């Protein structure tokens, strides 16, 4: 089965399997047609992409507890990412304490605390000023542009951003417009920077995308 699915589709699948009608606010889709399909390949042609979103991991990874908002759409051939606040560090602010020194340290005091502590993170930080690690450190922790586009056929590791490539402007605009429509249809609170207000409380009003919020 080659259809695109996401984790949230499991909830809709469980409800249908149990004979329960999903609530109107649920935008996930049941996977029962895929599970019961007798053919391979593409079962539902409308499942040709997956939508992703990110706001926060560690709440106080940045000053004022700000998140790192991003939305993305992945198709068979391309990945498009929209970083709404490119002035922020994607894995949290750099701080005086570069990494966890032991079990007693507080994660909130560590640099780039939106990335969990690991041997890889420690290596990148330890070698950040050396030739062997400088480029990888920047890829991992450096600020990112407002738009990213990757050709997954030629660049499965997503190392070469094609967002400014002249020959890729058509696909970039297509994916950007498609992602925007999904956000509009689902009334994404990011349009009003609602998730920057901690704690976030959903407000009962229409959220509309405008050029200023995009």
C-alpha positions in Angstrom: 0.0 0.0 0.0 1.5 3.3 -1.1 -1.1 5.7 0.4 0.2 8.4 2.7 -1.0 8.1 6.3 -0.3 9.9 9.5 -0.4 8.9 13.2 -3.7 10.8 13.8 -5.4 8.5 11.3 -5.2 5.7 13.9 -7.9 7.4 16.1 -10.3 7.6 13.2 -9.5 4.0 12.3 -10.2 2.7 15.8 -13.5 4.6 15.9 -14.7 3.1 12.6 -13.6 -0.4 13.6 -15.6 0.0 16.8 -18.7 1.3 15.0 -18.4 4.8 16.4 -18.9 7.9 14.3 -15.9 10.3 14.5 -16.8 13.8 15.8 -17.1 16.6 13.3 -14.0 18.3 14.6 -11.8 15.3 13.7 -10.0 15.8 10.4 -8.2 12.5 10.4 -9.4 9.8 8.1 -9.9 6.1 8.8 -7.5 3.6 7.4 -10.1 0.8 7.1 -10.3 1.1 3.3 -6.5 0.6 3.1 -6.6 -2.3 5.6 -9.4 -4.1 3.7 -8.2 -3.4 0.2 -7.4 -6.4 -1.9 -5.0 -4.5 -4.1 -1.5 -3.1 -3.6 -0.1 0.2 -4.6 -2.3 3.3 -4.4 -5.7 2.5 -2.8 -7.0 6.1 -2.4 -5.5 8.6 -4.9 -6.4 11.5 -2.6 -3.9 10.2 -0.1 -1.0 11.6 -2.1 0.6 13.7 0.7 1.0 14.1 4.4 0.8 17.3 6.5 3.0 17.9 9.5 3.2 20.6 12.2 5.5 21.6 15.0 5.2 24.1 17.8 7.1 23.1 21.0 9.0 20.3 22.6 10.6 21.7 25.7 8.5 24.7 26.8 11.3 26.9 28.0 13.8 26.1 25.2 13.6 29.8 24.1 13.3 33.1 25.8 9.8 33.9 26.9 8.9 30.2 26.4 8.4 30.8 22.7 7.9 27.7 20.4 9.4 27.0 17.0 6.4 27.0 14.6 6.7 25.1 11.4 4.3 23.4 9.0 5.2 20.9 6.2 3.8 18.9 3.4 5.4 15.8 2.0 4.6 14.2 -1.3 6.2 11.2 -3.0 8.8 13.4 -4.6 9.2 16.6 -2.5 9.2 17.9 1.1 8.2 21.5 1.6 8.6 23.2 5.0 7.4 26.6 6.1 9.2 28.0 9.1 7.1 30.8 10.5 9.7 32.3 12.8 13.1 32.0 11.0 14.6 34.4 13.5 14.4 31.7 16.2 16.7 28.8 16.7 14.9 25.6 15.7 16.3 23.5 18.6 16.2 26.2 21.3 18.5 29.1 22.3 22.2 28.7 22.7 23.1 29.1 26.4 26.1 29.2 28.7 25.7 25.6 29.6 26.3 23.7 26.3 25.2 20.3 27.3 24.1 18.1 30.2 27.0 17.2 32.4 25.2 14.6 34.5 21.9 13.3 35.7 21.4 16.2 38.2 21.5 19.0 35.6 18.3 20.7 34.5 17.4 20.3 30.8 16.1 23.8 30.8 19.6 25.2 31.5 21.1 23.4 28.5 21.7 24.9 25.1 19.4 23.8 22.3 17.2 22.0 24.8 14.6 21.2 22.1 17.0 18.5 21.1 17.1 15.7 23.7 20.5 14.9 25.2 22.4 12.2 23.3 25.9 11.2 22.3 25.3 12.7 18.9 24.4 16.1 20.4 27.4 16.0 22.6 29.7 15.2 19.7 28.3 18.1 17.6 28.7 20.5 20.5 32.2 19.3 21.4 33.4 19.6 17.8 31.5 22.7 16.8 34.6 24.8 16.1 36.6 22.0 14.4 36.6 21.3 10.7 35.1 17.9 11.2 32.0 19.1 13.0 31.5 22.8 12.1 29.2 22.1 9.1 27.2 19.5 10.8 26.8 21.7 13.9 25.3 24.5 11.7 23.0 22.1 10.0 21.7 20.8 13.3 21.4 23.9 15.3 21.6 26.9 13.0 18.7 29.1 12.1 16.7 28.1 9.0 15.1 30.1 6.2 11.4 30.8 6.0 11.0 28.2 3.3 12.7 24.8 2.6 12.2 22.5 -0.3 13.9 19.2 -0.8 13.8 16.8 -3.8 13.5 13.4 -2.1 14.3 11.5 -5.2 17.8 13.0 -5.6 18.3 14.2 -2.0 16.7 11.7 0.4 18.8 13.0 3.3 17.4 16.6 2.8 20.8 18.3 2.6 20.2 20.7 -0.3 17.5 23.3 0.1 16.0 24.2 -3.3 13.6 26.9 -2.1 15.5 29.6 -4.1 16.3 27.4 -7.1 14.7 29.0 -10.2 13.8 25.7 -11.8 11.9 24.6 -8.6 9.7 27.7 -8.2 6.6 26.0 -9.7 6.6 23.1 -7.4 7.4 25.3 -4.4 4.4 27.6 -5.2 2.2 24.6 -5.7 3.1 22.9 -2.4 3.0 26.3 -0.5 -0.5 26.9 -1.8 -1.7 23.4 -0.9 -0.3 23.7 2.6 -1.9 27.1 3.1 -5.3 25.7 2.1 -5.1 22.9 4.6 -4.2 25.4 7.3 -7.1 27.6 6.3 -9.6 24.7 6.2 -8.5 23.6 9.7 -8.3 27.1 11.1 -4.7 26.8 12.1 -4.2 29.0 15.2 -0.7 29.8 14.0 -2.2 32.4 11.7 -2.7 34.6 14.8 0.4 33.5 16.6 -1.9 32.0 19.2 0.7 29.4 20.3 3.1 32.2 21.2 0.7 33.1 24.0 1.5 30.8 26.9 -0.5 29.0 28.0 -2.4 28.7 24.7 -6.2 28.7 25.1 -8.3 28.2 22.0 -10.6 31.1 21.3 -14.0 30.9 19.8 -13.6 33.0 16.7 -12.7 32.6 13.1 -9.0 32.5 12.4 -8.2 33.7 8.9 -4.9 33.8 7.0 -3.7 37.2 5.8 -0.6 38.2 3.9 0.7 39.7 7.2 0.4 36.4 9.1 2.0 34.4 6.3 
